[in-house]
Amino acid sequence: NMAAAHANIGHAQRLLSHLREAEVSYREALSLNPRLTDALIQLALLLRKEGRLSDLGFPLLPVTSDLYDDPGLAMVQGLVALDENSPSNAERAFKHALKKRPRSATLWTNLGLSLAKQNKTKEAENAFATSIEIDPSIPEAHVNMADLWKYDSPELARNHLAEAIKLNPKHLSARDMLGFTWFMDREFDVAINCFNQALQIDQSFEQAAFHRAGAYFLKGELSSAWPDYNRRYGLSGITGSPVDNALPLWDERFPANGPVLIWTDQGLGDEILQLGYIADIYDQDISLIIATSERLVPIAARSFPKAMIVSRDDLSGGGILTGQPVAQCPAMKLASLHWKSLDNHPKRVPYLIADEMSARTFRQKYRRQTDAK
């Protein structure tokens, strides 16, 4: 059977991490026998891991309709449902597959994931425990169990992570999560060591770098924290920009020959913090365009009257700037230029100016409601 032979070659190539070759072998097998479910399942899993499941080229039943009788294909349906943020449908698919494969540790692990995403913590714990009982050699079951307990019981989580690392010393998520549990216990040096170990395995593992930044920040070692934190803006320094990435990154050490666009990002509280870093450079001889959340535009306009204030959402939607910037910079990157340590930073004065009429109205309202307390 040539189709089965190509599928077996694909299995061997996958185990050797020759993924491109494995994909070719699976596709060759399916061209000879489109009903060869083993090849289809492994090809789907390979492509999903790379975020390319849409390249499969074979129609899969949506999990909201009928479920496949083949447990492997039903499992793929469940994984697709997880990707589509539909954990209840994923749970249905995995339970359906388990009727035929009740001793599949992989299926029990995936069921646990779908349950955890629905905050069915006890059921998820039982599913992961069943997976570990069936096959203790699967690191993911231990990592997923640790993920359930990393906040409420870091020590219990560490026991499972130690087992996962013993099974796979290069397991990045396990080493990162181990660091996170020590972070939760405020053992920052131990946590940093765990993050270092993960980054020694893969220097591009951004999650560990971001967590390491948090540990350095809480230790007060700002000079070590900023390089890790700023990795979120990519090699260009402007990943996440609301405008064309062709607009270069502004380096404050060099004067600009025109307006500089400074943009805030993340959530509202982060943006309020970041407006403070803009305040640190506001009095310099720089023409500024500030892009921030629509909700913060009025207060930013009052607080920075010499700057042009625009909505970041308008810019992302293709809005036109009346003043053409010559460079751009995320507001958070300004912090690394000025806040060198907890003892070495600009002297701050209040930098946000409220609407005095609204402030007066609210002050009177709440004093009336609380007997002037």
Salt bridges, closest charged atoms under 4 A:
GLU23 OE1 - ARG20 NH2 3.00
GLU23 OE2 - ARG27 NE 3.21
GLU23 OE2 - ARG52 NH2 3.09
ASP38 OD2 - HIS11 NE2 2.72
GLU50 OE1 - ARG20 NH2 2.91
GLU50 OE1 - ARG52 NH1 2.73
ASP55 OD2 - ARG52 NE 3.12
ASP83 OD2 - ARG48 NE 2.94
GLU91 OE2 - LYS95 NZ 2.64
GLU91 OE1 - LYS120 NZ 3.08
GLU125 OE1 - LYS122 NZ 3.56
GLU133 OE1 - ARG103 NH1 3.47
GLU140 OE2 - HIS171 NE2 2.70
ASP147 OD1 - LYS150 NZ 2.88
GLU163 OE1 - LYS166 NZ 3.50
ASP176 OD1 - HIS211 ND1 2.93
ASP185 OD2 - ARG158 NH2 2.91
ASP189 OD1 - LYS219 NZ 2.48
GLU206 OE1 - ARG231 NE 3.00
GLU221 OE2 - LYS219 NZ 3.02
ASP228 OD2 - ARG212 NE 2.55
ASP251 OD2 - ARG253 NH2 2.56
GLU252 OE1 - HIS338 NE2 3.01
ASP265 OD2 - ARG232 NH1 2.71
GLU271 OE1 - ARG312 NH1 2.54
ASP280 OD1 - ARG348 NE 2.92
